[in-house]
Amino acid sequence: MRARIDNGVLFIHNEDVPPYKKNGPIVRNSYFWALKSIADSAPFHKEWEFEERVWIALDRMLTSFAESGYLGLRETQLEFHPEDDIPPELSTMATWRAPEDEEMDL
């Protein structure tokens, strides 16, 4: 999931947030609601925002869903611009985007 940090707020690109589907898979829908429940702002068709105070919980939640085996790494890992610093609180489930993904920047 493409991510960036601005003024202590983590933003996740809206196109990368898992969609909720009424009759969709239980794990995916649970993932959607779990992320939404700790987001400070989760508007429709806009970036989701997570303040620094929830980053540890977010990292643990992403790790848990990644380890479940039901979701792919690109769905659970935060991808930052190569020049961005990754905070220690998010380091378990964060990486830098590959150069070929640069055209997809936020």
PyMOL commands that set and color helices and strands:
alter all, ss='L'
color gray80, all
select helices_A, chain A and resi 14-16+26-38+52-68+73-76+88-93+99-104
alter helices_A, ss='H'
color red, helices_A
select strands_A, chain A and resi 3-6+9-12+48-51+78-80+94-96
alter strands_A, ss='S'
color yellow, strands_A
deselect
rebuild
show_as cartoon
